[in-house]
Amino acid sequence: MPSPSAPGAPLPTRTERLDALPLTRQHRRLLLGSGAGWALDAMDVGLISYVVAALTVQWSLSPAEASWIVSAGFIGMAIGAGVGGLLADRVGRRTVFALTLLLFGVATGFAALAWSVASLVALRVFIGLGLGAELPVASTLVSEFAPPRIRGRIIVILEAFWAVGWSLAAVIGYLIVPASDSGWRYALLIGALPAIFAAVVRFRLPESVRFLESRGRFAEAEATVRSFERSAARGAQTQEAAAASTADPIGTVGASGGLTSAAARPLPTRTAAQRITALWARPHRRTTSALWLVWFCINFAYYGAFIWIPSLLVAAGFDLVRSFGYTLVITLAQLPGYAVSAWLIEAWGRRPTLAAFLAGSAVSAALFGTATDPGLIITYGMLLSFFNLGAWGALYAVTPELYPTDLRATGAGGAAGFGRVASIVAPLLVPLLREWGGTTLLFTIFAAFFAAAMLGSLALAERRGMALEHE
């Protein structure tokens, strides 16, 4: 806890007061509210692999039709990530955050009623719009509240909700999808209903203090900081003074009761075109180039592999239930991957953690491509899950840290949107690559993409323990 400032000492800003706080109940509420939607997103993306495997049998899908059902969602995600990031820097993180989940939930509900390949493809695009916009906005919002000394760990924990959702998808895929011809419809409905509820919860989450200040909304920013200070139980003095002072738009009470916040000035409002241009101008050009490379390569390898694993196992001769069971076991290895990444990202740093997990992903992918024995398939698949999802956690942690406040969501959304281009292409190429060179060639290519992502990660700045840049 900071000590009172000496006479004449610089006054702490609201973001400094926020950064000085320990992890509070308010932080945990924000993390849980954000993570719940994150898990639902993962559940939807994971479920489509089981839905496609089932519909391939029921609707006699061709490889091209199956690929388009998968890729349609990623087309929406690519658009949603870029647009969502721009909107979040313009109108606020919380608003975009809630609306995207509502869009996702409604579209998923309609997808359960799909009557043809074309209708399912169209609805998957709308689902993807919500999913794509949400993830980079969520990581940006949580990053802007998390204490700097544990910010990376908090974001990896947020990303770990992805493993929870993907594991739920595996359970639903294993128990419900094969149970009847309508199993895939029930599976999609399960994902739709909680998403609508979670969207309502999100409207109650706080708006980013840094965003509010950048728009000159100082009274709202002060009220949010004070609510986090009260949550930290910093003593009756802080709470009494906060209750007594509600009209001052700049703020008169600081983190330790009696400190005065230095006034922040609004940032110049940039148009969407100006923000996009700024990502590719100095000093952000090198960062954006490296970040987009990492996002593209990890998306290509991850979605190319994990969306198709159930279908690849079926094509290898395993029955539907057995292949789904193997996928469930492989998926569970994501959770320890996140746990190790969450520890290393603060103990070791963002860049070395991300690079190490990407290297492990490359090796694991190469080994998985050579496996034919069920034991080796599960072992190497679990290793791929462990390293790949640990890498995702580190990537989501580092991305928002690399840009200032008025570019943060735009930068994160732009990188995620470009990465989604790879997630569109990869599922379409998987059947062709497997036909040309089998599973070995396919996973060798995935290994090469993981290796390229590792090289790109080495060019990213290390910001462990540092405050987020405001401008």
C-alpha positions as a Markdown table, in Angstrom:
| # | Residue | x | y | z |
|---|---|---|---|---|
| 1 | Met | 0.0 | 0.0 | 0.0 |
| 2 | Pro | 1.5 | 3.4 | -1.0 |
| 3 | Ser | 2.3 | 5.8 | 1.8 |
| 4 | Pro | 0.8 | 9.3 | 1.8 |
| 5 | Ser | 2.7 | 11.7 | -0.5 |
| 6 | Ala | 5.1 | 14.2 | 1.1 |
| 7 | Pro | 4.2 | 17.9 | 0.7 |
| 8 | Gly | 5.0 | 19.0 | -2.9 |
| 9 | Ala | 5.4 | 15.4 | -4.1 |
| 10 | Pro | 3.7 | 14.5 | -7.5 |
| 11 | Leu | 0.1 | 13.4 | -7.0 |
| 12 | Pro | -0.8 | 9.9 | -8.0 |
| 13 | Thr | -3.0 | 9.5 | -11.1 |
| 14 | Arg | -6.1 | 7.3 | -11.1 |
| 15 | Thr | -4.3 | 4.6 | -13.1 |
| 16 | Glu | -1.4 | 4.7 | -10.6 |
| 17 | Arg | -3.9 | 4.2 | -7.7 |
| 18 | Leu | -5.5 | 1.4 | -9.6 |
| 19 | Asp | -2.1 | -0.2 | -10.4 |
| 20 | Ala | -1.1 | 0.0 | -6.7 |
| 21 | Leu | -4.0 | -2.1 | -5.5 |
| 22 | Pro | -3.8 | -5.8 | -4.6 |
| 23 | Leu | -6.0 | -8.3 | -6.3 |
| 24 | Thr | -9.5 | -7.5 | -5.0 |
| 25 | Arg | -13.0 | -8.9 | -5.1 |
| 26 | Gln | -13.7 | -6.5 | -7.9 |
| 27 | His | -10.8 | -7.9 | -10.0 |
| 28 | Arg | -12.1 | -11.4 | -9.4 |
| 29 | Arg | -15.6 | -10.5 | -10.4 |
| 30 | Leu | -14.3 | -8.9 | -13.6 |
| 31 | Leu | -12.2 | -12.0 | -14.3 |
| 32 | Leu | -15.0 | -14.4 | -13.7 |
| 33 | Gly | -17.5 | -12.3 | -15.8 |
| 34 | Ser | -15.1 | -12.1 | -18.7 |
| 35 | Gly | -13.9 | -15.7 | -18.3 |
| 36 | Ala | -17.5 | -17.1 | -18.4 |
| 37 | Gly | -18.0 | -15.7 | -21.9 |
| 38 | Trp | -14.5 | -16.8 | -22.9 |
| 39 | Ala | -15.4 | -20.4 | -21.9 |
| 40 | Leu | -18.7 | -20.2 | -23.9 |
| 41 | Asp | -16.8 | -19.0 | -26.9 |
| 42 | Ala | -14.4 | -21.9 | -26.7 |
| 43 | Met | -17.2 | -24.3 | -26.2 |
| 44 | Asp | -18.8 | -23.2 | -29.5 |
| 45 | Val | -15.6 | -23.3 | -31.5 |
| 46 | Gly | -14.8 | -26.8 | -30.0 |
| 47 | Leu | -18.3 | -28.1 | -30.6 |
| 48 | Ile | -18.2 | -27.4 | -34.4 |
| 49 | Ser | -15.5 | -30.1 | -34.8 |
| 50 | Tyr | -18.0 | -32.7 | -33.3 |
| 51 | Val | -20.9 | -31.3 | -35.2 |
| 52 | Val | -19.0 | -31.6 | -38.5 |
| 53 | Ala | -18.0 | -35.1 | -37.7 |
| 54 | Ala | -21.6 | -36.1 | -37.0 |
| 55 | Leu | -23.0 | -34.2 | -40.0 |
| 56 | Thr | -20.5 | -35.8 | -42.3 |
| 57 | Val | -22.3 | -39.0 | -41.6 |
| 58 | Gln | -25.9 | -37.7 | -41.4 |
| 59 | Trp | -25.9 | -35.3 | -44.3 |
| 60 | Ser | -23.2 | -37.1 | -46.3 |
| 61 | Leu | -21.0 | -34.0 | -46.4 |
| 62 | Ser | -18.2 | -33.7 | -48.9 |
| 63 | Pro | -14.8 | -32.6 | -47.6 |
| 64 | Ala | -15.4 | -29.2 | -49.2 |
| 65 | Glu | -18.8 | -28.8 | -47.5 |
| 66 | Ala | -17.4 | -29.8 | -44.1 |
| 67 | Ser | -14.5 | -27.4 | -44.5 |
| 68 | Trp | -16.8 | -24.5 | -45.3 |
| 69 | Ile | -19.0 | -25.1 | -42.2 |
| 70 | Val | -15.8 | -24.9 | -40.1 |
| 71 | Ser | -14.3 | -21.9 | -42.0 |
| 72 | Ala | -17.5 | -19.9 | -42.1 |
| 73 | Gly | -17.2 | -19.2 | -38.4 |
| 74 | Phe | -13.6 | -18.0 | -38.8 |
| 75 | Ile | -14.7 | -15.6 | -41.6 |
| 76 | Gly | -17.0 | -14.0 | -39.1 |
| 77 | Met | -14.2 | -14.0 | -36.4 |
| 78 | Ala | -11.8 | -12.3 | -38.8 |
| 79 | Ile | -14.2 | -9.5 | -39.5 |
| 80 | Gly | -15.4 | -9.3 | -35.9 |
| 81 | Ala | -11.9 | -9.1 | -34.4 |
| 82 | Gly | -10.9 | -6.1 | -36.5 |
| 83 | Val | -14.2 | -4.2 | -36.2 |
| 84 | Gly | -14.7 | -5.1 | -32.5 |
| 85 | Gly | -11.2 | -3.6 | -31.7 |
| 86 | Leu | -12.0 | -0.4 | -33.5 |
| 87 | Leu | -15.3 | 0.0 | -31.8 |
| 88 | Ala | -13.9 | -0.8 | -28.4 |
| 89 | Asp | -11.4 | 2.1 | -28.8 |
| 90 | Arg | -14.2 | 4.3 | -30.0 |
| 91 | Val | -17.3 | 3.5 | -27.8 |
| 92 | Gly | -15.8 | 1.5 | -24.9 |
| 93 | Arg | -14.7 | -2.0 | -24.0 |
| 94 | Arg | -17.7 | -3.0 | -21.9 |
| 95 | Thr | -20.3 | -2.1 | -24.4 |
| 96 | Val | -18.7 | -4.0 | -27.3 |
| 97 | Phe | -17.9 | -6.8 | -24.8 |
| 98 | Ala | -21.5 | -7.4 | -23.9 |
| 99 | Leu | -23.1 | -7.0 | -27.4 |
| 100 | Thr | -20.7 | -9.4 | -29.0 |
| 101 | Leu | -21.7 | -12.2 | -26.6 |
| 102 | Leu | -25.4 | -11.5 | -27.1 |
| 103 | Leu | -24.9 | -11.7 | -30.9 |
| 104 | Phe | -23.1 | -15.0 | -30.5 |
| 105 | Gly | -25.8 | -16.5 | -28.3 |
| 106 | Val | -28.7 | -15.6 | -30.5 |
| 107 | Ala | -26.9 | -16.8 | -33.7 |
| 108 | Thr | -25.9 | -20.1 | -32.0 |
| 109 | Gly | -29.5 | -20.7 | -31.1 |
| 110 | Phe | -30.6 | -20.2 | -34.7 |
| 111 | Ala | -27.8 | -22.5 | -35.9 |
| 112 | Ala | -29.4 | -25.3 | -33.9 |
| 113 | Leu | -32.3 | -25.0 | -36.3 |
| 114 | Ala | -30.2 | -25.1 | -39.5 |
| 115 | Trp | -31.9 | -27.1 | -42.2 |
| 116 | Ser | -29.1 | -27.2 | -44.8 |
| 117 | Val | -25.4 | -26.7 | -45.3 |
| 118 | Ala | -26.0 | -23.2 | -46.7 |
| 119 | Ser | -28.1 | -22.1 | -43.7 |
| 120 | Leu | -25.5 | -23.5 | -41.3 |
| 121 | Val | -22.7 | -21.7 | -43.1 |
| 122 | Ala | -24.5 | -18.4 | -43.1 |
| 123 | Leu | -25.3 | -18.6 | -39.4 |
| 124 | Arg | -21.7 | -19.7 | -38.5 |
| 125 | Val | -20.6 | -16.3 | -40.0 |
| 126 | Phe | -22.8 | -14.4 | -37.6 |
| 127 | Ile | -21.6 | -16.6 | -34.7 |
| 128 | Gly | -18.1 | -15.8 | -35.7 |
| 129 | Leu | -18.7 | -12.0 | -35.7 |
| 130 | Gly | -19.6 | -12.2 | -32.0 |
| 131 | Leu | -16.8 | -14.5 | -31.1 |
| 132 | Gly | -14.1 | -12.7 | -33.0 |
| 133 | Ala | -14.9 | -9.3 | -31.5 |
| 134 | Glu | -15.1 | -10.5 | -28.0 |
| 135 | Leu | -11.8 | -12.2 | -27.3 |
| 136 | Pro | -9.3 | -9.3 | -28.0 |
| 137 | Val | -11.7 | -6.8 | -26.3 |
| 138 | Ala | -12.0 | -9.1 | -23.2 |
| 139 | Ser | -8.2 | -9.4 | -22.9 |
| 140 | Thr | -7.9 | -5.6 | -23.3 |
| 141 | Leu | -10.4 | -4.8 | -20.6 |
| 142 | Val | -9.0 | -7.2 | -18.1 |
| 143 | Ser | -5.4 | -6.0 | -18.8 |
| 144 | Glu | -6.4 | -2.4 | -18.1 |
| 145 | Phe | -7.6 | -3.4 | -14.6 |
| 146 | Ala | -5.1 | -6.0 | -13.6 |
| 147 | Pro | -2.2 | -5.0 | -11.2 |
| 148 | Pro | 1.0 | -4.8 | -13.2 |
| 149 | Arg | 2.9 | -7.2 | -11.1 |
| 150 | Ile | 0.5 | -10.1 | -11.9 |
| 151 | Arg | -1.1 | -8.8 | -15.1 |
| 152 | Gly | 0.3 | -11.5 | -17.3 |
| 153 | Arg | -0.8 | -14.2 | -14.9 |
| 154 | Ile | -4.3 | -12.8 | -14.7 |
| 155 | Ile | -4.6 | -12.8 | -18.5 |
| 156 | Val | -3.3 | -16.4 | -18.8 |
| 157 | Ile | -6.0 | -17.3 | -16.2 |
| 158 | Leu | -8.5 | -15.6 | -18.3 |
| 159 | Glu | -7.3 | -17.5 | -21.4 |
| 160 | Ala | -7.5 | -20.7 | -19.3 |
| 161 | Phe | -11.3 | -20.4 | -19.4 |
| 162 | Trp | -10.8 | -21.4 | -23.0 |
| 163 | Ala | -9.7 | -24.9 | -21.9 |
| 164 | Val | -12.7 | -25.1 | -19.6 |
| 165 | Gly | -15.0 | -24.3 | -22.6 |
| 166 | Trp | -13.1 | -26.6 | -24.9 |
| 167 | Ser | -13.3 | -29.4 | -22.3 |
| 168 | Leu | -17.0 | -28.9 | -22.0 |
| 169 | Ala | -17.3 | -29.1 | -25.7 |
| 170 | Ala | -15.5 | -32.4 | -25.6 |
| 171 | Val | -17.8 | -33.7 | -22.9 |
| 172 | Ile | -20.9 | -32.6 | -24.8 |
| 173 | Gly | -19.5 | -34.0 | -28.0 |
| 174 | Tyr | -18.8 | -37.3 | -26.4 |
| 175 | Leu | -22.1 | -37.7 | -24.5 |
| 176 | Ile | -24.7 | -35.7 | -26.5 |
| 177 | Val | -23.7 | -35.4 | -30.2 |
| 178 | Pro | -23.6 | -39.2 | -31.0 |
| 179 | Ala | -26.7 | -39.9 | -28.9 |
| 180 | Ser | -29.2 | -39.2 | -31.6 |
| 181 | Asp | -29.6 | -37.6 | -35.0 |
| 182 | Ser | -30.5 | -34.4 | -33.3 |
| 183 | Gly | -27.6 | -34.5 | -30.9 |
| 184 | Trp | -25.7 | -31.8 | -32.7 |
| 185 | Arg | -28.7 | -29.5 | -32.4 |
| 186 | Tyr | -29.0 | -30.0 | -28.7 |
| 187 | Ala | -25.3 | -29.4 | -28.3 |
| 188 | Leu | -25.6 | -26.0 | -30.0 |
| 189 | Leu | -28.6 | -25.1 | -27.9 |
| 190 | Ile | -26.6 | -25.8 | -24.7 |
| 191 | Gly | -24.1 | -23.2 | -25.9 |
| 192 | Ala | -26.7 | -20.6 | -26.8 |
| 193 | Leu | -28.7 | -20.2 | -23.6 |
| 194 | Pro | -25.8 | -19.4 | -21.1 |
| 195 | Ala | -24.3 | -17.0 | -23.6 |
| 196 | Ile | -27.4 | -14.8 | -23.5 |
| 197 | Phe | -27.4 | -14.8 | -19.7 |
| 198 | Ala | -23.6 | -14.0 | -19.7 |
| 199 | Ala | -24.3 | -11.0 | -21.9 |
| 200 | Val | -26.6 | -9.5 | -19.3 |
| 201 | Val | -24.0 | -10.1 | -16.6 |
| 202 | Arg | -21.4 | -8.2 | -18.7 |
| 203 | Phe | -23.4 | -5.0 | -18.9 |
| 204 | Arg | -22.7 | -4.8 | -15.1 |
| 205 | Leu | -18.9 | -5.0 | -15.4 |
| 206 | Pro | -16.9 | -1.7 | -15.1 |
| 207 | Glu | -15.7 | 0.3 | -18.0 |
| 208 | Ser | -12.0 | 0.7 | -18.4 |
| 209 | Val | -10.6 | 3.6 | -16.4 |
| 210 | Arg | -8.0 | 4.3 | -19.0 |
| 211 | Phe | -10.7 | 4.4 | -21.7 |
| 212 | Leu | -12.9 | 6.7 | -19.6 |
| 213 | Glu | -10.0 | 9.1 | -19.0 |
| 214 | Ser | -9.0 | 9.1 | -22.6 |
| 215 | Arg | -12.6 | 10.4 | -23.4 |
| 216 | Gly | -12.6 | 13.0 | -20.6 |
| 217 | Arg | -15.2 | 11.1 | -18.5 |
| 218 | Phe | -13.3 | 11.8 | -15.3 |
| 219 | Ala | -16.3 | 11.4 | -12.8 |
| 220 | Glu | -17.0 | 7.9 | -14.1 |
| 221 | Ala | -13.3 | 7.0 | -14.0 |
| 222 | Glu | -13.0 | 8.3 | -10.4 |
| 223 | Ala | -16.1 | 6.3 | -9.3 |
| 224 | Thr | -14.7 | 3.1 | -10.7 |
| 225 | Val | -11.3 | 3.6 | -9.1 |
| 226 | Arg | -12.9 | 4.3 | -5.7 |
| 227 | Ser | -15.1 | 1.1 | -6.0 |
| 228 | Phe | -11.9 | -0.9 | -6.5 |
| 229 | Glu | -10.2 | 0.9 | -3.6 |
| 230 | Arg | -13.2 | 0.1 | -1.3 |
| 231 | Ser | -13.0 | -3.5 | -2.5 |
| 232 | Ala | -9.4 | -3.7 | -1.3 |
| 233 | Ala | -10.6 | -2.8 | 2.2 |
| 234 | Arg | -8.1 | -0.1 | 2.6 |
| 235 | Gly | -9.6 | 1.2 | 5.8 |
| 236 | Ala | -12.5 | 3.3 | 7.0 |
| 237 | Gln | -10.7 | 6.6 | 6.2 |
| 238 | Thr | -10.7 | 5.9 | 2.5 |
| 239 | Gln | -14.3 | 4.8 | 2.4 |
| 240 | Glu | -15.6 | 7.7 | 4.5 |
| 241 | Ala | -13.7 | 10.2 | 2.4 |
| 242 | Ala | -14.9 | 8.6 | -0.8 |
| 243 | Ala | -18.5 | 8.7 | 0.4 |
| 244 | Ala | -18.2 | 12.4 | 1.4 |
| 245 | Ser | -16.7 | 13.5 | -1.9 |
| 246 | Thr | -18.9 | 12.6 | -4.9 |
| 247 | Ala | -19.2 | 15.9 | -6.9 |
| 248 | Asp | -15.5 | 16.4 | -7.8 |
| 249 | Pro | -14.9 | 15.2 | -11.4 |
| 250 | Ile | -11.1 | 15.1 | -10.9 |
| 251 | Gly | -11.1 | 13.3 | -7.5 |
| 252 | Thr | -9.9 | 14.2 | -4.1 |
| 253 | Val | -9.2 | 10.9 | -2.4 |
| 254 | Gly | -6.4 | 8.6 | -3.3 |
| 255 | Ala | -5.4 | 5.0 | -2.7 |
| 256 | Ser | -4.4 | 5.5 | 0.9 |
| 257 | Gly | -7.1 | 8.0 | 2.0 |
| 258 | Gly | -6.3 | 11.7 | 1.7 |
| 259 | Leu | -4.2 | 11.6 | -1.4 |
| 260 | Thr | -5.4 | 13.7 | -4.4 |
| 261 | Ser | -5.3 | 12.2 | -7.9 |
| 262 | Ala | -3.4 | 14.2 | -10.5 |
| 263 | Ala | -5.8 | 15.1 | -13.3 |
| 264 | Ala | -5.4 | 13.1 | -16.6 |
| 265 | Arg | -6.1 | 14.8 | -19.9 |
| 266 | Pro | -8.3 | 13.4 | -22.6 |
| 267 | Leu | -6.5 | 11.9 | -25.6 |
| 268 | Pro | -7.1 | 13.3 | -29.0 |
| 269 | Thr | -9.9 | 11.3 | -30.7 |
| 270 | Arg | -8.6 | 9.5 | -33.8 |
| 271 | Thr | -10.7 | 8.1 | -36.6 |
| 272 | Ala | -10.7 | 4.4 | -37.3 |
| 273 | Ala | -8.5 | 5.0 | -40.4 |
| 274 | Gln | -6.0 | 7.0 | -38.3 |
| 275 | Arg | -5.8 | 4.3 | -35.7 |
| 276 | Ile | -5.2 | 1.6 | -38.3 |
| 277 | Thr | -2.5 | 3.9 | -39.9 |
| 278 | Ala | -0.9 | 4.4 | -36.5 |
| 279 | Leu | -0.4 | 0.7 | -36.1 |
| 280 | Trp | 1.9 | 0.7 | -39.1 |
| 281 | Ala | 3.7 | 3.9 | -38.3 |
| 282 | Arg | 6.6 | 4.4 | -36.0 |
| 283 | Pro | 7.1 | 3.4 | -33.2 |
| 284 | His | 4.5 | 0.6 | -33.6 |
| 285 | Arg | 5.5 | -0.8 | -37.1 |
| 286 | Arg | 7.9 | -3.4 | -35.9 |
| 287 | Thr | 5.7 | -4.6 | -33.1 |
| 288 | Thr | 2.7 | -4.9 | -35.4 |
| 289 | Ser | 4.6 | -6.9 | -38.0 |
| 290 | Ala | 6.0 | -9.4 | -35.5 |
| 291 | Leu | 2.6 | -9.7 | -33.7 |
| 292 | Trp | 0.7 | -10.3 | -36.8 |
| 293 | Leu | 3.1 | -13.0 | -37.9 |
| 294 | Val | 2.7 | -14.8 | -34.5 |
| 295 | Trp | -1.1 | -14.5 | -34.6 |
| 296 | Phe | -1.3 | -15.8 | -38.2 |
| 297 | Cys | 1.0 | -18.8 | -37.7 |
| 298 | Ile | -0.5 | -19.9 | -34.3 |
| 299 | Asn | -4.0 | -19.7 | -35.7 |
| 300 | Phe | -3.1 | -21.7 | -38.8 |
| 301 | Ala | -1.5 | -24.5 | -36.8 |
| 302 | Tyr | -4.0 | -24.6 | -33.9 |
| 303 | Tyr | -7.3 | -24.5 | -35.8 |
| 304 | Gly | -5.9 | -26.7 | -38.6 |
| 305 | Ala | -5.1 | -29.3 | -36.1 |
| 306 | Phe | -7.6 | -29.1 | -33.3 |
| 307 | Ile | -10.8 | -28.5 | -35.4 |
| 308 | Trp | -10.0 | -31.6 | -37.5 |
| 309 | Ile | -8.7 | -34.0 | -34.9 |
| 310 | Pro | -12.0 | -35.8 | -34.3 |
| 311 | Ser | -12.6 | -36.2 | -38.1 |
| 312 | Leu | -9.0 | -37.2 | -38.7 |
| 313 | Leu | -9.3 | -40.0 | -36.1 |
| 314 | Val | -12.5 | -41.2 | -37.7 |
| 315 | Ala | -10.8 | -41.2 | -41.1 |
| 316 | Ala | -8.0 | -43.2 | -39.5 |
| 317 | Gly | -10.4 | -46.0 | -38.7 |
| 318 | Phe | -11.6 | -45.2 | -35.2 |
| 319 | Asp | -15.4 | -45.1 | -34.7 |
| 320 | Leu | -17.1 | -41.9 | -33.8 |
| 321 | Val | -17.5 | -42.5 | -30.0 |
| 322 | Arg | -13.8 | -43.7 | -29.7 |
| 323 | Ser | -12.4 | -40.8 | -31.6 |
| 324 | Phe | -14.5 | -38.4 | -29.5 |
| 325 | Gly | -13.2 | -40.1 | -26.3 |
| 326 | Tyr | -9.5 | -39.7 | -27.5 |
| 327 | Thr | -10.2 | -36.0 | -28.3 |
| 328 | Leu | -11.6 | -35.5 | -24.8 |
| 329 | Val | -8.5 | -36.9 | -23.1 |
| 330 | Ile | -6.2 | -34.8 | -25.4 |
| 331 | Thr | -8.3 | -31.7 | -24.6 |
| 332 | Leu | -7.9 | -32.1 | -20.8 |
| 333 | Ala | -4.1 | -31.5 | -21.2 |
| 334 | Gln | -4.9 | -27.8 | -22.0 |
| 335 | Leu | -5.5 | -27.0 | -18.3 |
| 336 | Pro | -2.0 | -27.9 | -17.0 |
| 337 | Gly | -0.6 | -26.0 | -20.0 |
| 338 | Tyr | -2.3 | -22.9 | -18.9 |
| 339 | Ala | -1.2 | -23.4 | -15.3 |
| 340 | Val | 2.5 | -23.7 | -16.2 |
| 341 | Ser | 2.2 | -20.7 | -18.5 |
| 342 | Ala | 0.5 | -18.6 | -15.9 |
| 343 | Trp | 3.4 | -19.2 | -13.5 |
| 344 | Leu | 6.2 | -18.8 | -16.0 |
| 345 | Ile | 4.9 | -15.6 | -17.5 |
| 346 | Glu | 5.6 | -13.7 | -14.3 |
| 347 | Ala | 8.6 | -15.7 | -13.1 |
| 348 | Trp | 10.3 | -15.9 | -16.4 |
| 349 | Gly | 8.7 | -13.2 | -18.6 |
| 350 | Arg | 6.3 | -13.0 | -21.6 |
| 351 | Arg | 8.7 | -13.4 | -24.5 |
| 352 | Pro | 10.6 | -16.4 | -23.3 |
| 353 | Thr | 7.4 | -18.1 | -22.1 |
| 354 | Leu | 5.7 | -17.6 | -25.4 |
| 355 | Ala | 8.8 | -18.7 | -27.4 |
| 356 | Ala | 9.3 | -21.8 | -25.3 |
| 357 | Phe | 5.7 | -23.0 | -25.6 |
| 358 | Leu | 5.6 | -22.4 | -29.3 |
| 359 | Ala | 8.8 | -24.4 | -29.7 |
| 360 | Gly | 7.2 | -27.2 | -27.7 |
| 361 | Ser | 4.1 | -27.0 | -29.9 |
| 362 | Ala | 6.3 | -27.4 | -33.0 |
| 363 | Val | 8.0 | -30.6 | -31.7 |
| 364 | Ser | 4.7 | -32.0 | -30.4 |
| 365 | Ala | 3.0 | -31.4 | -33.8 |
| 366 | Ala | 5.7 | -33.2 | -35.7 |
| 367 | Leu | 5.5 | -36.2 | -33.3 |
| 368 | Phe | 1.7 | -36.3 | -33.5 |
| 369 | Gly | 1.9 | -36.6 | -37.3 |
| 370 | Thr | 4.0 | -39.8 | -37.0 |
| 371 | Ala | 1.8 | -41.5 | -34.4 |
| 372 | Thr | -0.3 | -44.5 | -35.4 |
| 373 | Asp | -0.6 | -46.4 | -32.1 |
| 374 | Pro | -3.5 | -45.2 | -29.9 |
| 375 | Gly | -1.2 | -44.7 | -26.9 |
| 376 | Leu | 1.2 | -42.5 | -28.9 |
| 377 | Ile | -1.7 | -40.6 | -30.5 |
| 378 | Ile | -3.0 | -39.7 | -27.0 |
| 379 | Thr | 0.5 | -38.9 | -25.6 |
| 380 | Tyr | 1.6 | -36.6 | -28.4 |
| 381 | Gly | -1.9 | -35.1 | -28.7 |
| 382 | Met | -1.8 | -34.2 | -25.0 |
| 383 | Leu | 1.7 | -32.7 | -25.4 |
| 384 | Leu | 0.4 | -30.6 | -28.3 |
| 385 | Ser | -2.6 | -29.5 | -26.2 |
| 386 | Phe | -0.3 | -28.6 | -23.3 |
| 387 | Phe | 2.2 | -26.5 | -25.2 |
| 388 | Asn | -0.2 | -24.9 | -27.7 |
| 389 | Leu | -2.7 | -23.6 | -25.2 |
| 390 | Gly | 0.1 | -22.4 | -22.9 |
| 391 | Ala | 1.4 | -20.4 | -25.9 |
| 392 | Trp | -2.1 | -19.0 | -26.5 |
| 393 | Gly | -2.2 | -17.8 | -22.8 |
| 394 | Ala | 1.1 | -16.0 | -23.2 |
| 395 | Leu | 0.1 | -14.5 | -26.5 |
| 396 | Tyr | -3.1 | -13.0 | -25.1 |
| 397 | Ala | -1.2 | -11.7 | -22.1 |
| 398 | Val | 1.5 | -9.9 | -24.2 |
| 399 | Thr | -0.7 | -8.5 | -27.0 |
| 400 | Pro | -2.6 | -5.7 | -25.2 |
| 401 | Glu | 0.6 | -4.6 | -23.4 |
| 402 | Leu | 2.3 | -3.6 | -26.6 |
| 403 | Tyr | 0.1 | -0.6 | -27.5 |
| 404 | Pro | -1.1 | 2.7 | -25.7 |
| 405 | Thr | -4.6 | 3.2 | -24.5 |
| 406 | Asp | -6.2 | 4.7 | -27.6 |
| 407 | Leu | -4.7 | 1.9 | -29.8 |
| 408 | Arg | -4.8 | -1.0 | -27.4 |
| 409 | Ala | -8.1 | -2.6 | -28.5 |
| 410 | Thr | -7.4 | -1.7 | -32.2 |
| 411 | Gly | -4.0 | -3.3 | -32.0 |
| 412 | Ala | -5.2 | -6.4 | -30.3 |
| 413 | Gly | -8.2 | -6.7 | -32.6 |
| 414 | Gly | -6.1 | -6.1 | -35.7 |
| 415 | Ala | -3.7 | -8.9 | -34.8 |
| 416 | Ala | -6.5 | -11.3 | -33.9 |
| 417 | Gly | -8.4 | -10.4 | -37.1 |
| 418 | Phe | -5.3 | -11.1 | -39.3 |
| 419 | Gly | -4.8 | -14.3 | -37.4 |
| 420 | Arg | -8.3 | -15.4 | -38.1 |
| 421 | Val | -7.5 | -15.2 | -41.8 |
| 422 | Ala | -5.3 | -18.2 | -41.2 |
| 423 | Ser | -8.0 | -20.0 | -39.2 |
| 424 | Ile | -10.2 | -19.6 | -42.3 |
| 425 | Val | -7.6 | -21.0 | -44.7 |
| 426 | Ala | -6.3 | -23.8 | -42.6 |
| 427 | Pro | -9.5 | -25.9 | -42.3 |
| 428 | Leu | -10.1 | -25.5 | -46.0 |
| 429 | Leu | -6.5 | -26.8 | -46.8 |
| 430 | Val | -6.6 | -29.7 | -44.3 |
| 431 | Pro | -8.5 | -32.2 | -46.6 |
| 432 | Leu | -6.2 | -31.3 | -49.6 |
| 433 | Leu | -3.0 | -31.6 | -47.6 |
| 434 | Arg | -4.0 | -34.9 | -46.1 |
| 435 | Glu | -4.9 | -36.2 | -49.5 |
| 436 | Trp | -1.5 | -35.2 | -50.9 |
| 437 | Gly | 0.7 | -36.4 | -48.1 |
| 438 | Gly | -1.3 | -37.9 | -45.3 |
| 439 | Thr | -1.3 | -36.9 | -41.7 |
| 440 | Thr | 2.5 | -36.8 | -41.5 |
| 441 | Leu | 2.8 | -34.0 | -44.1 |
| 442 | Leu | -0.2 | -32.2 | -42.5 |
| 443 | Phe | 1.3 | -32.0 | -39.1 |
| 444 | Thr | 4.8 | -31.3 | -40.4 |
| 445 | Ile | 3.3 | -28.2 | -41.9 |
| 446 | Phe | 1.7 | -27.3 | -38.6 |
| 447 | Ala | 5.1 | -27.7 | -36.9 |
| 448 | Ala | 6.7 | -25.3 | -39.4 |
| 449 | Phe | 4.0 | -22.7 | -38.7 |
| 450 | Phe | 4.6 | -23.1 | -34.9 |
| 451 | Ala | 8.3 | -22.6 | -35.5 |
| 452 | Ala | 7.7 | -19.5 | -37.6 |
| 453 | Ala | 5.5 | -18.1 | -34.8 |
| 454 | Met | 8.3 | -18.8 | -32.3 |
| 455 | Leu | 10.7 | -16.7 | -34.3 |
| 456 | Gly | 8.2 | -13.9 | -34.6 |
| 457 | Ser | 7.7 | -13.9 | -30.8 |
| 458 | Leu | 11.4 | -13.1 | -30.2 |
| 459 | Ala | 10.9 | -9.7 | -31.7 |
| 460 | Leu | 8.2 | -8.7 | -29.3 |
| 461 | Ala | 8.9 | -6.3 | -26.4 |
| 462 | Glu | 9.1 | -7.6 | -22.8 |
| 463 | Arg | 6.8 | -5.6 | -20.5 |
| 464 | Arg | 6.7 | -7.9 | -17.4 |
| 465 | Gly | 5.7 | -5.8 | -14.4 |
| 466 | Met | 5.5 | -2.5 | -16.3 |
| 467 | Ala | 2.5 | -0.2 | -16.2 |
| 468 | Leu | 0.4 | 0.0 | -19.4 |
| 469 | Glu | 1.2 | 3.0 | -21.6 |
| 470 | His | -1.4 | 5.7 | -21.7 |
| 471 | Glu | -0.2 | 7.5 | -24.8 |
